Amino acid sequence: DRARAQLRSLRQRVTLSRVSVSIEPGRDAAAKDSGWTLGDAVRDALDAAKITVGDSADEILGRPAFTFANERRELNLVVLSVAALGFVADGGTLADIHARAVRLGFELCPEEVGPQLRLQYLNQPVGEFLHVAMKPQLTYRGDPVDFTLANGGAGLSLLGGSARPNLVISSRAAACAQLVFAQTDRMAEPHR
């Protein structure tokens, strides 16, 4: 059956990495009295690592809607190209790409994966841009934003990019056509 063969082929081609996705759990409650937040801790860590943070990424890190896990946990992450998900030629919309990955058994990442992975992935090749597949965070203007880990040649960056559902990601732009998803314990079998 063709759908099962495609899923097996995709499973063999994904790039796995393991990442811890929590920064100093438990400090948030004590910090509220002093005005310190976990967003501030992330910013400090990124600054100490000499990682550039884009304006949109910085804004959503400070938004009240941006949450961090209460306890340390490990996630298996996968890097999937738009083409590997079956979007060839003109690519696909962000909504369609996310839906296809979820149908194949992957999950959107918790929002904190963006800054956590950026802090841990320090040997990112020049020219690589990884979009974190996540529920978008809204800027104060209401623009949906997700995280992108970038190394454009001038150093490592954590950027905020458009997460509009109708945004088309082309499979032809290899540097822009890779997304990070969380891998579930049991990947779904395709529907018949």
C-alpha positions in Angstrom: 0.0 0.0 0.0 1.5 3.3 -1.2 0.6 5.4 1.9 2.4 3.0 4.2 5.4 2.9 2.0 5.6 6.7 1.9 5.4 6.8 5.7 8.2 4.2 6.1 10.3 6.1 3.7 9.7 9.4 5.5 10.6 7.7 8.9 13.9 6.6 7.4 14.8 10.1 6.2 14.0 12.3 9.2 16.8 13.8 11.2 16.4 13.1 14.9 17.8 15.2 17.7 17.1 15.1 21.5 16.5 18.3 23.3 15.7 19.3 26.9 12.9 21.8 26.8 12.8 23.6 30.2 14.8 26.3 31.7 15.2 26.3 35.5 11.7 25.1 36.4 10.3 26.4 39.6 12.0 29.9 39.5 9.0 31.5 38.0 6.9 31.6 41.2 9.7 33.1 43.3 10.7 35.5 40.5 7.2 37.1 40.2 7.8 39.2 43.3 11.0 40.6 41.9 9.7 41.2 38.4 12.1 38.6 36.9 10.5 36.2 34.4 11.6 33.1 32.6 11.5 35.2 29.4 14.2 37.4 31.0 16.2 34.3 31.8 16.0 33.1 28.2 17.0 36.5 26.9 20.0 36.6 29.3 21.1 33.1 28.3 20.8 34.0 24.6 22.8 37.2 25.2 25.5 35.3 27.1 25.8 32.8 24.2 26.1 35.8 21.8 23.0 34.8 19.9 21.1 37.6 18.1 17.4 37.8 18.9 15.1 39.4 16.3 12.5 42.0 17.3 9.5 39.7 16.8 11.2 36.8 18.7 12.1 39.1 21.5 8.5 40.4 21.7 6.8 37.0 21.9 9.3 35.8 24.5 8.0 38.6 26.7 4.3 38.1 26.0 2.1 36.7 28.9 0.7 34.1 26.6 4.2 32.6 26.1 4.5 29.7 28.5 7.3 27.4 29.8 7.0 23.8 31.1 6.7 23.4 34.8 9.1 20.5 34.8 12.1 19.4 32.8 11.3 17.0 30.0 12.9 15.5 27.0 11.5 15.7 23.5 12.5 13.9 20.3 12.6 16.5 17.6 12.7 15.9 13.8 13.7 18.1 11.0 11.4 17.6 8.0 11.7 19.3 4.7 8.7 20.5 2.9 9.5 18.2 0.0 9.8 15.1 2.4 6.2 15.9 3.5 5.1 15.6 -0.1 4.9 19.3 -1.0 7.0 19.5 -4.2 7.0 22.1 -7.0 5.3 25.1 -5.4 5.4 24.0 -1.8 2.5 24.3 0.5 0.8 26.6 3.0 1.9 26.6 6.6 -1.5 25.2 7.6 -1.3 22.4 5.1 2.3 21.5 6.0 1.4 21.4 9.7 -1.7 19.3 9.0 0.2 16.8 6.9 2.9 16.4 9.6 0.3 15.9 12.3 -1.5 13.4 10.1 1.7 11.4 9.8 2.1 11.3 13.6 4.3 14.3 14.3 3.3 17.1 16.7 3.7 20.9 16.8 6.5 21.8 19.2 5.8 23.5 22.5 6.6 27.2 22.0 9.7 27.1 24.3 11.4 24.6 21.9 12.5 27.6 19.8 14.7 29.3 22.4 15.7 26.1 24.0 16.9 24.5 20.8 18.6 27.7 19.8 20.6 27.6 23.0 21.6 24.0 22.5 22.2 23.9 18.7 25.4 26.0 18.6 27.0 24.2 15.6 24.3 25.1 13.1 25.7 25.2 9.6 25.9 28.5 7.8 22.9 29.0 5.5 20.6 26.7 7.5 17.2 28.1 8.7 15.0 25.9 10.8 11.4 26.9 11.3 9.9 25.7 14.6 6.5 24.2 13.9 4.5 25.5 16.7 1.2 27.2 17.6 1.8 30.8 16.6 2.2 33.5 19.2 0.7 36.9 18.6 2.6 40.1 18.6 1.0 43.2 20.2 -0.2 44.1 16.7 -1.9 40.7 16.4 0.5 39.2 13.9 1.0 35.4 14.2 4.7 34.6 14.7 6.8 31.5 15.1 10.5 30.9 15.8 13.2 30.4 13.2 16.7 29.3 14.2 19.1 30.8 11.7 22.7 31.0 10.8 22.9 33.4 7.9 26.7 33.7 8.1 26.9 36.6 10.6 26.3 34.4 13.6 23.5 32.4 15.3 20.0 34.0 15.5 16.6 33.4 17.0 14.1 35.1 14.7 10.4 35.5 14.7 8.8 34.8 11.4 5.4 35.0 9.9 3.2 32.1 11.0 0.1 33.1 8.9 -1.7 29.9 8.0 -1.8 30.9 4.3 2.0 31.6 4.2 3.4 29.5 1.3 6.7 27.7 2.1 8.4 26.7 -1.2 10.2 23.4 -1.4 12.5 25.1 -3.9 14.1 27.3 -1.3 16.0 24.6 0.5 17.2 26.8 3.3 13.7 27.9 4.1 11.9 24.6 3.6 12.9 22.8 6.8 10.7 22.6 9.9 11.2 21.2 13.3 8.4 19.0 14.7 8.1 17.0 17.9 8.0 13.2 17.3 5.3 11.3 19.1 6.1 8.0 20.9 4.0 6.2 18.3 3.8 7.6 14.8 0.4 7.3 13.3 -0.3 5.0 10.4 -1.8 6.8 7.4 -5.6 6.7 6.8 -6.7 4.5 4.1 
